[in-house]
């Protein structure tokens, strides 16, 4: 399927976009594909975050998170004998 687009852009933007090749069919296709991928990724991230936020319990504090990191680092250090 092929469609024709007509854009109403400010002159300065249109000129700069044209001079850099962004108004070419291939460039427009690439821009659209990247934006679609970005939006799908953002929607997926929002879905994951909603799932995480709906979990029961209180969120971990910064100090709790740091304690967990320190514990894991200490365990790795011991297992790799790099202390």
DSSP file (Angstrom, degrees, kcal/mol; ACC not computed):
  #  RESIDUE AA STRUCTURE BP1 BP2  ACC     N-H-->O    O-->H-N    N-H-->O    O-->H-N    TCO  KAPPA ALPHA  PHI   PSI    X-CA   Y-CA   Z-CA
    1    1 A X              0   0    0      0, 0.0     2,-0.4     0, 0.0     0, 0.0   0.000 360.0 360.0 360.0 142.6    0.0    0.0    0.0
    2    2 A X        -     0   0    0      2,-0.0     2,-0.3     0, 0.0     0, 0.0  -0.993 360.0-176.5-133.8 139.1    1.2    3.5   -0.8
    3    3 A X        -     0   0    0     -2,-0.4     2,-0.5     2,-0.0     0, 0.0  -0.925  21.9-129.2-131.0 159.8   -0.1    6.8    0.3
    4    4 A X        -     0   0    0     -2,-0.3     2,-0.4     2,-0.0    -2,-0.0  -0.936  22.2-154.4-109.7 130.1    0.8   10.4   -0.4
    5    5 A X        -     0   0    0     -2,-0.5     2,-0.5     2,-0.0    -2,-0.0  -0.832   6.6-162.1-104.8 140.9    1.3   12.8    2.5
    6    6 A X        -     0   0    0     -2,-0.4     2,-0.4     2,-0.0    -2,-0.0  -0.989  15.2-162.6-119.3 122.3    0.9   16.5    2.4
    7    7 A X        -     0   0    0     -2,-0.5     2,-0.7     2,-0.0    -2,-0.0  -0.825  16.4-153.5-108.6 143.4    2.6   18.3    5.2
    8    8 A X        +     0   0    0     -2,-0.4     2,-0.3     6,-0.0    -2,-0.0  -0.880  35.5 161.9-112.9  95.5    2.0   21.9    6.5
    9    9 A X        -     0   0    0     -2,-0.7    -2,-0.0     1,-0.1     2,-0.0  -0.821  46.8 -95.6-116.1 151.6    5.3   22.8    8.0
   10   10 A X     >  -     0   0    0     -2,-0.3     4,-2.8     1,-0.1     5,-0.2  -0.382  42.2-115.9 -59.1 145.9    6.9   26.2    9.0
   11   11 A X  H  > S+     0   0    0      1,-0.2     4,-2.6     2,-0.2     5,-0.2   0.880 113.0  50.3 -55.9 -44.2    9.1   27.3    6.1
   12   12 A X  H  > S+     0   0    0      2,-0.2     4,-2.4     1,-0.2    -1,-0.2   0.922 113.3  45.6 -63.6 -44.3   12.3   27.2    8.2
   13   13 A X  H  > S+     0   0    0      2,-0.2     4,-2.9     1,-0.2     5,-0.2   0.926 113.6  49.5 -64.0 -45.0   11.6   23.6    9.4
   14   14 A X  H  X S+     0   0    0     -4,-2.8     4,-2.4     1,-0.2    -2,-0.2   0.900 111.8  49.1 -61.1 -41.7   10.6   22.4    5.9
   15   15 A X  H  X S+     0   0    0     -4,-2.6     4,-2.4    -5,-0.2    -1,-0.2   0.931 114.1  44.1 -64.8 -46.6   13.8   23.9    4.4
   16   16 A X  H  X S+     0   0    0     -4,-2.4     4,-1.3     2,-0.2     6,-0.2   0.916 114.4  49.7 -66.2 -42.7   16.1   22.4    7.0
   17   17 A X  H  <>S+     0   0    0     -4,-2.9     5,-2.3     1,-0.2     6,-0.7   0.910 112.8  47.6 -62.1 -42.3   14.3   19.0    6.8
   18   18 A X  H ><5S+     0   0    0     -4,-2.4     3,-1.2    -5,-0.2    -2,-0.2   0.908 109.1  53.2 -65.4 -41.8   14.6   19.0    3.0
   19   19 A X  H 3<5S+     0   0    0     -4,-2.4    -1,-0.2     1,-0.3    -2,-0.2   0.751 111.9  45.7 -68.5 -22.4   18.3   20.0    3.1
   20   20 A X  T 3<5S-     0   0    0     -4,-1.3    -1,-0.3    -3,-0.2    -2,-0.2   0.379 116.7-112.2 -99.7   3.8   19.0   17.1    5.4
   21   21 A X  T X 5S+     0   0    0     -3,-1.2     3,-1.3    -4,-0.3     6,-0.3   0.568  78.4 128.9  82.6   8.4   17.0   14.6    3.4
   22   22 A X  T 3 < +     0   0    0     -5,-2.3    -4,-0.2     1,-0.3     9,-0.1   0.668  66.4  59.7 -73.7 -14.8   14.3   14.1    6.0
   23   23 A X  T 3  S+     0   0    0     -6,-0.7    -1,-0.3    -9,-0.1     2,-0.1   0.426  80.9 110.6 -92.2   2.1   11.5   14.8    3.6
   24   24 A X  S <> S-     0   0    0     -3,-1.3     4,-2.6     1,-0.1     5,-0.2  -0.446  81.7-115.2 -73.0 150.9   12.5   11.9    1.4
   25   25 A X  H  > S+     0   0    0      1,-0.2     4,-2.4     2,-0.2     5,-0.2   0.890 114.9  50.0 -54.6 -45.6   10.2    8.9    1.4
   26   26 A X  H  > S+     0   0    0      1,-0.2     4,-2.3     2,-0.2    -1,-0.2   0.896 111.3  48.7 -62.8 -40.8   12.7    6.5    2.9
   27   27 A X  H  > S+     0   0    0     -6,-0.3     4,-2.8     2,-0.2    -2,-0.2   0.912 111.1  49.5 -66.5 -42.7   13.5    9.0    5.7
   28   28 A X  H  X S+     0   0    0     -4,-2.6     4,-2.6     2,-0.2    -2,-0.2   0.917 111.0  50.8 -61.7 -42.9    9.8    9.5    6.5
   29   29 A X  H  X S+     0   0    0     -4,-2.4     4,-2.6    -5,-0.2    -2,-0.2   0.923 111.6  47.3 -60.1 -45.1    9.3    5.7    6.6
   30   30 A X  H  X S+     0   0    0     -4,-2.3     4,-2.6     2,-0.2     5,-0.2   0.926 111.7  50.0 -63.1 -45.4   12.3    5.3    9.0
   31   31 A X  H  X S+     0   0    0     -4,-2.8     4,-2.2     1,-0.2    -2,-0.2   0.913 112.7  47.2 -59.4 -43.3   11.1    8.1   11.2
   32   32 A X  H  X S+     0   0    0     -4,-2.6     4,-2.5     2,-0.2    -2,-0.2   0.915 112.0  49.2 -66.2 -43.4    7.6    6.6   11.4
   33   33 A X  H  X S+     0   0    0     -4,-2.6     4,-2.4     1,-0.2    -2,-0.2   0.913 112.1  48.9 -62.4 -42.4    8.9    3.1   12.1
   34   34 A X  H  X S+     0   0    0     -4,-2.6     4,-2.5     2,-0.2    -1,-0.2   0.895 112.1  48.6 -64.5 -39.8   11.1    4.4   14.9
   35   35 A X  H  X S+     0   0    0     -4,-2.2     4,-2.5    -5,-0.2    -2,-0.2   0.897 110.7  50.3 -68.0 -40.0    8.3    6.4   16.4
   36   36 A X  H  X S+     0   0    0     -4,-2.5     4,-2.4     2,-0.2    -2,-0.2   0.933 112.6  47.3 -61.8 -45.4    5.9    3.4   16.3
   37   37 A X  H  X S+     0   0    0     -4,-2.4     4,-2.4     1,-0.2    -2,-0.2   0.910 112.0  50.7 -61.5 -42.9    8.6    1.2   18.0
   38   38 A X  H  X S+     0   0    0     -4,-2.5     4,-2.5     1,-0.2    -2,-0.2   0.913 111.4  47.3 -62.3 -43.9    9.2    3.9   20.6
   39   39 A X  H  X S+     0   0    0     -4,-2.5     4,-2.3     2,-0.2    -1,-0.2   0.885 111.6  50.3 -67.6 -38.3    5.5    4.2   21.4
   40   40 A X  H  X S+     0   0    0     -4,-2.4     4,-2.3     2,-0.2    -1,-0.2   0.918 112.0  48.5 -63.9 -42.1    5.0    0.4   21.6
   41   41 A X  H  X S+     0   0    0     -4,-2.4     4,-2.5     2,-0.2    -2,-0.2   0.906 111.2  49.9 -63.7 -42.0    8.0    0.2   24.0
   42   42 A X  H  X S+     0   0    0     -4,-2.5     4,-2.4     2,-0.2    -1,-0.2   0.899 111.2  49.1 -63.9 -40.7    6.6    3.1   26.1
   43   43 A X  H  X S+     0   0    0     -4,-2.3     4,-2.0     2,-0.2    -2,-0.2   0.897 111.5  49.5 -65.9 -39.7    3.2    1.3   26.3
   44   44 A X  H  X S+     0   0    0     -4,-2.3     4,-2.3     2,-0.2    -2,-0.2   0.913 110.8  49.8 -64.8 -42.5    4.9   -2.0   27.3
   45   45 A X  H  X S+     0   0    0     -4,-2.5     4,-2.9     1,-0.2    -2,-0.2   0.914 109.6  51.2 -61.9 -43.2    6.9   -0.2   30.0
   46   46 A X  H  X S+     0   0    0     -4,-2.4     4,-2.3     1,-0.2    -1,-0.2   0.891 109.7  50.7 -61.2 -39.3    3.8    1.5   31.3
   47   47 A X  H  X S+     0   0    0     -4,-2.0     4,-2.0     2,-0.2    -2,-0.2   0.917 111.4  47.3 -64.1 -44.0    2.1   -1.9   31.5
   48   48 A X  H  X S+     0   0    0     -4,-2.3     4,-2.3     1,-0.2    -2,-0.2   0.926 112.3  49.8 -63.0 -45.2    5.0   -3.4   33.4
   49   49 A X  H  X S+     0   0    0     -4,-2.9     4,-2.9     1,-0.2    -2,-0.2   0.885 108.2  53.1 -62.5 -38.9    5.1   -0.5   35.8
   50   50 A X  H  X S+     0   0    0     -4,-2.3     4,-1.4     1,-0.2    -1,-0.2   0.910 109.5  49.3 -61.9 -41.7    1.4   -0.8   36.4
   51   51 A X  H  < S+     0   0    0     -4,-2.0     4,-0.3     2,-0.2    -2,-0.2   0.905 112.5  47.1 -63.1 -42.0    1.9   -4.4   37.3
   52   52 A X  H >< S+     0   0    0     -4,-2.3     3,-1.4     1,-0.2    -2,-0.2   0.918 111.0  51.5 -65.7 -43.6    4.7   -3.6   39.6
   53   53 A X  H 3< S+     0   0    0     -4,-2.9    -1,-0.2     1,-0.3    -2,-0.2   0.763 104.5  58.0 -66.2 -24.4    2.8   -0.8   41.3
   54   54 A X  T 3< S+     0   0    0     -4,-1.4    -1,-0.3    -5,-0.2    -2,-0.2   0.539  80.9 111.3 -84.8  -5.0   -0.2   -3.1   41.9
   55   55 A X  S <  S-     0   0    0     -3,-1.4    -3,-0.0    -4,-0.3     2,-0.0  -0.394  75.7-108.0 -67.4 145.5    1.9   -5.6   43.9
   56   56 A X  S    S+     0   0    0     -2,-0.1    -1,-0.1     2,-0.0     2,-0.1  -0.308  76.0  47.2 -71.2 158.6    1.0   -5.7   47.6
   57   57 A X  S    S-     0   0    0      2,-0.0     2,-0.3    -2,-0.0    -2,-0.0  -0.245  90.0 -59.8 101.8 170.9    3.4   -4.3   50.2
   58   58 A X        -     0   0    0     -2,-0.1     3,-0.1     1,-0.1    -2,-0.0  -0.626  55.1-104.4 -89.5 147.1    5.3   -1.1   50.7
   59   59 A X        -     0   0    0     -2,-0.3     2,-0.2     1,-0.1    -1,-0.1  -0.348  43.1-100.9 -65.5 151.9    7.9    0.1   48.3
   60   60 A X        -     0   0    0      1,-0.1    -1,-0.1     2,-0.0     2,-0.1  -0.485  34.5-125.4 -74.0 144.4   11.5   -0.3   49.3
   61   61 A X     >  -     0   0    0     -2,-0.2     4,-2.3     1,-0.1     5,-0.2  -0.391  26.3-105.7 -80.6 166.7   13.3    2.7   50.7
   62   62 A X  H  > S+     0   0    0      1,-0.2     4,-2.5     2,-0.2     5,-0.2   0.895 123.0  51.0 -59.3 -40.2   16.6    3.9   49.2
   63   63 A X  H  > S+     0   0    0      2,-0.2     4,-2.2     1,-0.2    -1,-0.2   0.873 108.5  51.4 -68.6 -35.7   18.5    2.6   52.3
   64   64 A X  H  > S+     0   0    0      2,-0.2     4,-2.1     1,-0.2    -2,-0.2   0.920 111.2  48.1 -64.0 -43.0   16.8   -0.8   51.9
   65   65 A X  H  X S+     0   0    0     -4,-2.3     4,-2.3     1,-0.2    -2,-0.2   0.924 111.6  49.4 -62.7 -44.9   17.8   -1.0   48.2
   66   66 A X  H  X S+     0   0    0     -4,-2.5     4,-2.7     1,-0.2    -1,-0.2   0.885 108.6  53.5 -63.7 -38.3   21.4    0.0   49.1
   67   67 A X  H  X S+     0   0    0     -4,-2.2     4,-2.3     2,-0.2    -1,-0.2   0.912 109.1  48.8 -61.2 -42.8   21.5   -2.7   51.8
   68   68 A X  H  X S+     0   0    0     -4,-2.1     4,-2.4     2,-0.2    -2,-0.2   0.907 111.6  49.5 -63.3 -42.1   20.4   -5.3   49.3
   69   69 A X  H  X S+     0   0    0     -4,-2.3     4,-2.5     2,-0.2    -2,-0.2   0.933 111.2  49.0 -61.8 -46.5   23.1   -4.1   46.8
   70   70 A X  H  X S+     0   0    0     -4,-2.7     4,-2.3     1,-0.2    -2,-0.2   0.899 110.8  50.9 -60.6 -41.5   25.8   -4.2   49.5
   71   71 A X  H  X S+     0   0    0     -4,-2.3     4,-2.3     2,-0.2    -1,-0.2   0.927 111.5  46.8 -62.8 -46.1   24.7   -7.7   50.5
   72   72 A X  H  X S+     0   0    0     -4,-2.4     4,-2.4     1,-0.2    -2,-0.2   0.880 111.7  51.3 -64.8 -37.9   24.8   -9.0   46.9
   73   73 A X  H  X S+     0   0    0     -4,-2.5     4,-2.5     2,-0.2    -1,-0.2   0.912 109.9  49.6 -64.5 -41.5   28.2   -7.4   46.3
   74   74 A X  H  X S+     0   0    0     -4,-2.3     4,-2.3     2,-0.2    -2,-0.2   0.912 111.2  49.1 -64.0 -42.4   29.6   -9.0   49.5
   75   75 A X  H  X S+     0   0    0     -4,-2.3     4,-2.4     2,-0.2    -2,-0.2   0.912 112.6  47.7 -63.1 -42.6   28.3  -12.4   48.4
   76   76 A X  H  X S+     0   0    0     -4,-2.4     4,-2.1     2,-0.2    -2,-0.2   0.905 110.1  52.9 -64.4 -41.1   29.8  -12.0   44.9
   77   77 A X  H  <>S+     0   0    0     -4,-2.5     5,-2.2     1,-0.2     4,-0.5   0.919 111.7  45.8 -60.3 -45.0   33.1  -10.9   46.5
   78   78 A X  H ><5S+     0   0    0     -4,-2.3     3,-0.7     1,-0.2    -2,-0.2   0.915 113.2  48.7 -65.4 -43.7   33.2  -14.0   48.7
   79   79 A X  H 3<5S+     0   0    0     -4,-2.4    -1,-0.2     1,-0.2    -2,-0.2   0.807 117.9  40.5 -69.7 -28.3   32.3  -16.4   45.8
   80   80 A X  T 3<5S-     0   0    0     -4,-2.1    -1,-0.2    -5,-0.2    -2,-0.2   0.408 104.7-129.0 -98.1   1.4   34.9  -14.9   43.5
   81   81 A X  T < 5 +     0   0    0     -3,-0.7    -3,-0.2    -4,-0.5    -4,-0.1   0.887  69.9 127.4  51.5  44.8   37.5  -14.6   46.3
   82   82 A X      <       0   0    0     -5,-2.2    -4,-0.1    -6,-0.2    -1,-0.1   0.065 360.0 360.0-114.7  23.5   38.1  -10.9   45.3
   83   83 A X              0   0    0     -6,-0.5    -1,-0.1    -5,-0.1    -5,-0.1   0.487 360.0 360.0 -74.2 360.0   37.6   -9.4   48.8
